[in-house]
Amino acid sequence: MDSKEIVKKVQDDVTSVKDFHLSNDFEKITKEDCVELEKAYNRQGMNGLKEYIDRNLSSWKETPVNIAITGQSGSGKSSFINAVRNIDDDEHPDFAAVGITETTSEPKSYAFPNNKNVLLWDLPGAGTDSFKTVDYAKQMDFGKYDSFVILSESRFTETDKVIANEIVKIRKNFYFVRNKMGDVMRNERRVRKKKIDETQIKMEIKKDCEEKLGSMGKVFLIDSFEAQEFDFQLLLKTLVKNLPAIKQKALVLTLQAKSMDIVDNKMDLLLERLPWIALKSAAVGAVPVPGVSAVYDATILVGEANFQKLQLGIDDASLSAMAKRLQMTAEKCKQQMAAASGDAALISVINMGVNAIVKTAIAQVVVSEGIESLIKTVPIIGSIIGAGMSGATSYAALRLMLESHKKMAEACLKVVADTLEEVKMKQD
């Protein structure tokens, strides 16, 4: 069976699995993709096919993304860079040094711990003896950055406007970001006797900033130490949205799942991966080796299930870190997630290991009416090792797992939001 036949076989199998409505997703495998698959097969057979699929699945990590962060001394550039990369431990090897004076004398890049090709660049402040405003764009080599964040602690200056104009000239996107909003709200609580109206205060600050900047750009209000509050997540969503498609993918899969917007973006990309996983599974099954095909299928599914959990922030390490931040035990955190989802059974899924989740998903696929005629015998009782699975079975099982993982991610975010709201109410 050659590569074209494998693609068609998986498409036909998936179309027959009516319970899962999966066939439309295979339209994302383009004619150009099929041509490349054929070339890979002609060069190296099934091994070439699998290698091409693996390269396709991991290509996001090879895409460079460069985001420049500029602003005056004290605007919180380093704290912002740490917050975007989800690093809050000053002993972490990738921690950006924080100081009350300008600590940057030249552009310095900070990679994400999970992707060394996505870089946040800390640029020295403009308008100094070392970096005069008129020469700043050339000195900083603005052309190499994909987008810009212009940070301010309190107000935007004429220097910031000049920088924005230089960015406009090279047709790149930029964002004015007013930082340290948490300090603003705490100060307001101290000076006002009655409960403050945060929404009104934010509107007033944003209006004042936008009036001073004119029509130059949109203003985001954030606090780098409160990444779930204010416009922090909206800023990340906007950064993603305005990048070229290939760079969007790289940034989305690199960012932590801290908002539903990012979760939804990740879900779209995780769904796009599944036809390729199905083809990989089918390629193994096309040349069955007793005992090997099933082991490989299981490895594929477990690997992708782990990838889904890591991307959606529901792997064990992420859940433990979240529980620690919210000052609750991991067990209480899981209980809160189940309660937040409205699904009491979710806690059993949360507590399942990935191998158990894979077994359960395959079992659900196999006993479904739509796939029963497609797969006559898949011994999964006690072990999923023993027989190869079709690409359609792998696809449908991963779809089921992804739907469960999304529910967990949604519940996770709701627990965080509810806990932060309780804290805020106590403060008021």
C-alpha positions as CSV (number, residue, x, y, z in Angstrom):
1,M,0.0,0.0,0.0
2,D,1.5,3.3,-1.1
3,S,1.2,6.7,0.6
4,K,-1.8,7.8,-1.6
5,E,-3.7,4.6,-0.8
6,I,-3.0,5.2,2.9
7,V,-4.4,8.7,2.9
8,K,-7.5,7.5,1.0
9,K,-7.9,4.5,3.2
10,V,-7.9,6.6,6.4
11,Q,-10.2,9.2,4.8
12,D,-12.7,6.5,3.8
13,D,-12.5,4.8,7.2
14,V,-13.0,8.0,9.0
15,T,-16.0,8.9,6.8
16,S,-17.6,5.6,7.8
17,V,-17.3,6.5,11.5
18,K,-20.4,8.5,11.6
19,D,-20.6,8.8,15.4
20,F,-17.6,11.1,15.4
21,H,-18.2,13.3,12.3
22,L,-14.4,13.3,11.6
23,S,-14.1,13.3,7.8
24,N,-14.1,17.1,7.3
25,D,-11.0,17.5,9.4
26,F,-9.0,15.6,6.8
27,E,-9.6,18.4,4.3
28,K,-6.7,20.1,6.2
29,I,-4.4,17.6,4.6
30,T,-3.9,19.5,1.3
31,K,-3.0,18.3,-2.2
32,E,0.4,19.8,-1.6
33,D,0.8,17.7,1.5
34,C,-0.2,14.6,-0.4
35,V,2.5,15.4,-3.0
36,E,5.1,15.7,-0.3
37,L,3.9,12.5,1.4
38,E,4.3,10.7,-2.0
39,K,7.8,12.1,-2.4
40,A,8.8,11.0,1.1
41,Y,7.3,7.5,0.4
42,N,9.1,7.2,-2.9
43,R,12.4,8.1,-1.2
44,Q,12.3,5.9,1.9
45,G,9.1,3.9,1.9
46,M,7.1,3.8,5.1
47,N,10.0,5.1,7.2
48,G,10.2,8.2,4.9
49,L,6.4,8.7,5.4
50,K,6.7,8.5,9.2
51,E,9.7,10.9,9.2
52,Y,7.8,13.4,7.0
53,I,4.8,13.3,9.4
54,D,7.0,13.7,12.4
55,R,8.7,16.8,10.9
56,N,5.3,18.2,10.1
57,L,4.1,17.7,13.7
58,S,7.2,19.3,15.2
59,S,7.7,22.1,12.6
60,W,6.2,24.7,15.0
61,K,9.4,24.5,17.2
62,E,11.6,25.4,14.2
63,T,9.7,28.7,13.5
64,P,11.4,31.8,14.9
65,V,9.3,34.4,16.6
66,N,10.9,37.6,17.9
67,I,9.0,40.1,20.1
68,A,10.6,43.3,21.2
69,I,9.9,44.8,24.6
70,T,10.8,48.5,25.0
71,G,10.1,51.1,27.6
72,Q,11.8,53.5,30.1
73,S,13.7,52.4,33.2
74,G,11.2,51.2,35.9
75,S,8.5,50.2,33.4
76,G,8.7,46.6,34.4
77,K,10.2,45.1,31.2
78,S,11.9,42.2,32.9
79,S,8.9,41.3,35.1
80,F,6.7,41.4,32.0
81,I,9.1,39.0,30.1
82,N,9.1,36.6,33.1
83,A,5.3,36.7,33.3
84,V,4.7,36.0,29.6
85,R,7.1,33.0,29.9
86,N,5.4,31.9,33.2
87,I,8.6,32.1,35.2
88,D,8.3,33.4,38.8
89,D,11.3,31.8,40.4
90,D,14.3,34.1,40.5
91,E,16.5,31.0,40.7
92,H,15.2,29.7,37.4
93,P,18.1,29.7,34.9
94,D,15.9,31.6,32.3
95,F,14.8,34.3,34.8
96,A,15.1,37.8,33.6
97,A,16.9,39.9,36.2
98,V,14.6,42.6,37.8
99,G,16.0,45.9,39.0
100,I,14.8,49.4,39.9
101,T,17.4,50.9,37.6
102,E,18.0,50.2,33.9
103,T,19.7,46.8,33.8
104,T,19.8,46.6,30.0
105,S,22.7,48.1,28.0
106,E,22.0,46.2,24.8
107,P,19.2,44.1,23.3
108,K,19.0,40.8,25.2
109,S,16.9,37.9,24.2
110,Y,15.0,35.6,26.6
111,A,13.7,32.2,25.2
112,F,10.8,30.3,26.5
113,P,11.8,27.3,28.5
114,N,9.8,25.0,26.2
115,N,10.9,26.6,22.9
116,K,14.2,28.2,22.2
117,N,13.1,29.8,18.9
118,V,10.4,32.0,20.5
119,L,12.3,35.0,21.9
120,L,11.3,38.1,23.9
121,W,13.8,40.8,23.5
122,D,14.5,43.3,26.3
123,L,15.6,46.5,24.6
124,P,17.4,49.4,26.4
125,G,15.3,52.5,27.0
126,A,15.4,55.2,24.3
127,G,16.1,58.9,24.8
128,T,19.3,58.4,26.8
129,D,22.9,59.5,26.0
130,S,23.7,55.9,24.9
131,F,20.5,55.5,22.8
132,K,19.2,58.7,21.4
133,T,15.7,58.7,20.1
134,V,16.6,59.7,16.6
135,D,18.9,56.7,16.1
136,Y,17.0,54.2,18.3
137,A,15.3,52.2,15.5
138,K,18.5,51.7,13.6
139,Q,20.5,50.9,16.7
140,M,18.0,48.3,17.8
141,D,17.6,46.9,14.3
142,F,13.8,47.1,14.4
143,G,13.4,45.2,11.1
144,K,14.3,41.8,12.8
145,Y,11.3,41.9,15.2
146,D,7.9,40.5,14.4
147,S,6.0,42.9,16.8
148,F,6.7,45.4,19.6
149,V,5.4,46.0,23.1
150,I,5.9,49.6,24.4
151,L,5.7,49.5,28.2
152,S,5.1,52.3,30.6
153,E,4.8,52.5,34.3
154,S,2.5,55.6,34.5
155,R,2.3,57.6,31.3
156,F,3.4,57.4,27.7
157,T,6.0,60.0,26.5
158,E,6.9,61.7,23.3
159,T,9.8,59.2,23.0
160,D,7.2,56.3,23.0
161,K,5.3,58.1,20.2
162,V,8.5,58.5,18.2
163,I,9.3,54.8,18.6
164,A,5.7,53.9,17.5
165,N,6.1,56.0,14.4
166,E,9.3,54.2,13.5
167,I,7.5,50.9,13.9
168,V,4.7,52.1,11.6
169,K,7.3,52.9,8.9
170,I,8.3,49.3,8.7
171,R,4.7,48.0,8.9
172,K,5.0,46.0,12.0
173,N,2.5,45.8,14.9
174,F,3.0,47.5,18.2
175,Y,1.1,47.7,21.5
176,F,1.1,50.4,24.1
177,V,1.0,48.7,27.5
178,R,0.5,50.5,30.8
179,N,2.0,48.2,33.5
180,K,1.7,47.9,37.3
181,M,-2.1,48.3,37.4
182,G,-2.2,46.2,40.6
183,D,-0.3,49.0,42.4
184,V,-2.8,51.5,41.0
185,M,-5.8,49.6,42.4
186,R,-4.1,49.1,45.8
187,N,-3.4,52.8,46.0
188,E,-7.0,53.6,45.2
189,R,-8.3,51.3,47.9
190,R,-6.0,53.1,50.4
191,V,-7.2,56.6,49.6
192,R,-10.9,55.9,49.0
193,K,-13.1,55.1,52.0
194,K,-15.9,53.3,50.0
195,K,-15.5,50.3,47.7
196,I,-13.8,51.2,44.5
197,D,-15.2,50.7,41.0
198,E,-12.3,49.0,39.2
199,T,-14.1,49.1,35.8
200,Q,-14.5,52.9,36.0
201,I,-10.9,53.4,37.1
202,K,-9.6,51.3,34.2
203,M,-11.8,53.2,31.8
204,E,-10.5,56.5,33.0
205,I,-6.9,55.5,32.8
206,K,-7.3,53.9,29.4
207,K,-9.1,57.0,28.1
208,D,-6.4,59.3,29.4
209,C,-3.6,57.2,27.7
210,E,-5.5,57.0,24.4
211,E,-6.1,60.8,24.4
212,K,-2.4,61.5,24.9
213,L,-1.5,59.0,22.2
214,G,-4.1,60.1,19.7
215,S,-5.0,57.5,17.1
216,M,-1.6,55.8,17.2
217,G,-2.6,52.6,18.8
218,K,-4.6,50.6,21.3
219,V,-3.7,50.7,25.0
220,F,-3.6,47.6,27.2
221,L,-3.7,47.8,31.0
222,I,-1.8,45.0,32.8
223,D,0.1,44.0,35.8
224,S,3.0,41.6,35.3
225,F,2.5,40.1,38.8
226,E,-1.3,39.5,38.1
227,A,-1.3,37.7,34.8
228,Q,-4.9,36.6,35.1
229,E,-6.1,40.1,35.7
230,F,-6.7,43.3,33.7
231,D,-5.8,43.1,30.0
232,F,-2.8,40.7,30.3
233,Q,-4.5,37.7,28.5
234,L,-6.1,40.0,26.0
235,L,-2.7,41.4,25.1
236,L,-1.4,37.8,24.5
237,K,-4.4,37.0,22.4
238,T,-3.8,40.2,20.3
239,L,-0.1,39.4,19.9
240,V,-1.0,36.0,18.6
241,K,-3.8,37.2,16.3
242,N,-1.6,39.7,14.5
243,L,1.3,37.5,13.7
244,P,1.6,35.6,10.3
245,A,-0.1,32.2,10.5
246,I,3.0,30.1,10.8
247,K,4.3,32.3,13.7
248,Q,0.8,32.2,15.3
249,K,1.1,28.5,15.6
250,A,4.6,28.7,17.1
251,L,3.5,31.2,19.7
252,V,0.2,29.5,20.6
253,L,1.9,26.2,21.2
254,T,4.6,27.9,23.2
255,L,2.4,30.0,25.5
256,Q,0.8,28.6,28.7
257,A,-2.9,27.9,28.6
258,K,-3.9,30.8,31.0
259,S,-7.1,32.0,29.2
260,M,-10.0,30.5,27.2
261,D,-8.8,32.4,24.2
262,I,-5.4,30.6,24.2
263,V,-7.1,27.3,25.1
264,D,-9.4,27.7,22.1
265,N,-6.4,28.6,19.9
266,K,-4.6,25.5,21.2
267,M,-7.6,23.3,20.6
268,D,-7.7,24.3,16.9
269,L,-4.1,23.4,16.5
270,L,-4.4,20.1,18.4
271,L,-7.3,19.1,16.2
272,E,-5.2,19.9,13.1
273,R,-2.6,17.4,14.4
274,L,-5.0,14.5,14.6
275,P,-5.3,13.6,10.8
276,W,-1.5,13.4,10.7
277,I,-1.4,11.1,13.8
278,A,-4.0,8.9,12.1
279,L,-1.9,8.7,9.0
280,K,1.1,7.8,11.1
281,S,-0.9,5.0,12.8
282,A,-2.2,3.8,9.4
283,A,1.3,3.8,8.0
284,V,2.5,1.4,10.7
285,G,-0.6,-0.8,10.2
286,A,0.0,-0.9,6.5
287,V,3.0,-3.2,7.1
288,P,1.9,-5.2,10.1
289,V,4.5,-6.9,12.2
290,P,3.0,-9.2,14.9
291,G,2.9,-7.4,18.2
292,V,4.8,-4.3,16.9
293,S,2.0,-2.4,15.2
294,A,-0.1,-2.3,18.4
295,V,2.8,-1.3,20.6
296,Y,3.6,1.5,18.2
297,D,-0.1,2.6,18.0
298,A,-0.2,2.7,21.8
299,T,3.0,4.8,21.9
300,I,1.6,7.2,19.4
301,L,-1.7,7.7,21.4
302,V,0.0,8.0,24.8
303,G,2.5,10.5,23.4
304,E,-0.2,12.7,21.8
305,A,-2.4,12.5,25.0
306,N,0.6,13.7,27.0
307,F,1.2,16.5,24.5
308,Q,-2.5,17.5,24.8
309,K,-2.4,17.7,28.6
310,L,0.9,19.7,28.6
311,Q,-0.5,22.1,26.0
312,L,-3.8,22.7,27.9
313,G,-2.0,23.1,31.3
314,I,-3.6,20.0,32.9
315,D,-0.5,17.8,33.2
316,D,0.5,16.8,36.8
317,A,3.2,19.4,37.1
318,S,0.9,22.2,35.9
319,L,-1.9,21.2,38.2
320,S,0.5,21.0,41.2
321,A,1.9,24.4,40.4
322,M,-1.6,25.9,40.1
323,A,-2.7,24.4,43.4
324,K,0.4,25.9,45.0
325,R,-0.3,29.3,43.6
326,L,-3.9,29.1,44.9
327,Q,-2.7,27.9,48.3
328,M,-4.7,24.7,48.3
329,T,-3.8,21.0,48.2
330,A,-3.6,19.2,44.8
331,E,-6.6,17.0,45.9
332,K,-8.7,20.0,46.8
333,C,-7.8,21.6,43.5
334,K,-9.0,18.5,41.6
335,Q,-12.2,18.5,43.6
336,Q,-12.8,22.2,42.8
337,M,-12.2,21.4,39.1
338,A,-14.9,18.7,39.2
339,A,-17.3,21.0,40.9
340,A,-16.6,23.9,38.5
341,S,-17.2,21.6,35.5
342,G,-20.6,20.4,36.8
343,D,-19.4,16.9,36.0
344,A,-18.8,14.8,39.1
345,A,-17.2,12.1,37.0
346,L,-14.5,14.5,35.8
347,I,-12.5,13.9,39.0
348,S,-12.0,10.3,38.0
349,V,-10.7,11.4,34.6
350,I,-8.4,13.9,36.3
351,N,-7.0,11.2,38.5
352,M,-6.4,8.8,35.6
353,G,-3.0,8.2,34.3
354,V,-2.5,8.7,30.6
355,N,-2.4,5.0,29.8
356,A,-5.7,4.5,31.5
357,I,-7.2,7.4,29.6
358,V,-6.0,5.9,26.3
359,K,-7.5,2.5,27.1
360,T,-10.9,4.1,28.1
361,A,-11.0,6.2,24.9
362,I,-10.2,3.2,22.7
363,A,-12.9,1.2,24.4
364,Q,-15.5,3.9,23.8
365,V,-14.5,4.0,20.2
366,V,-14.6,0.3,19.6
367,V,-18.0,-0.2,21.2
368,S,-19.6,2.7,19.4
369,E,-22.1,1.7,16.7
370,G,-20.3,3.7,13.9
371,I,-17.0,2.0,14.3
372,E,-18.0,-1.5,15.3
373,S,-18.2,-2.7,11.7
374,L,-14.9,-1.0,10.9
375,I,-12.9,-2.7,13.7
376,K,-13.9,-6.3,14.3
377,T,-11.3,-7.3,16.9
378,V,-9.2,-4.9,19.0
379,P,-8.2,-6.6,22.3
380,I,-8.2,-3.8,24.8
381,I,-9.4,-5.5,27.9
382,G,-6.5,-5.5,30.3
383,S,-4.1,-4.1,27.7
384,I,-4.2,-2.3,24.4
385,I,-1.2,-4.3,23.3
386,G,-2.0,-7.2,21.0
387,A,-3.4,-5.9,17.7
388,G,-2.8,-2.9,15.5
389,M,-5.5,-0.2,15.3
390,S,-6.7,1.6,12.1
391,G,-6.0,5.3,11.6
392,A,-9.7,6.0,12.1
393,T,-9.6,4.3,15.5
394,S,-6.6,6.3,16.6
395,Y,-8.2,9.5,15.4
396,A,-11.5,8.9,17.1
397,A,-9.8,7.9,20.4
398,L,-7.7,11.0,20.3
399,R,-10.7,13.2,19.6
400,L,-12.5,11.7,22.7
401,M,-9.4,12.4,24.8
402,L,-9.1,15.9,23.5
403,E,-12.7,16.7,24.4
404,S,-12.1,15.4,27.9
405,H,-8.9,17.4,28.2
406,K,-10.7,20.6,27.1
407,K,-13.3,20.1,29.8
408,M,-10.5,19.8,32.3
409,A,-8.7,22.9,31.0
410,E,-12.0,24.9,31.2
411,A,-12.6,23.7,34.8
412,C,-9.0,24.6,35.7
413,L,-9.4,28.2,34.4
414,K,-12.7,28.5,36.2
415,V,-11.2,27.5,39.5
416,V,-8.5,30.1,39.1
417,A,-11.0,32.8,38.2
418,D,-13.3,31.9,41.1
419,T,-10.4,31.9,43.6
420,L,-9.1,35.2,42.4
421,E,-12.6,36.7,42.7
422,E,-12.9,35.5,46.3
423,V,-9.6,37.1,47.1
424,K,-10.7,40.4,45.5
425,M,-14.0,40.4,47.4
426,K,-12.1,40.0,50.7
427,Q,-9.9,42.9,49.8
428,D,-12.9,45.1,49.2
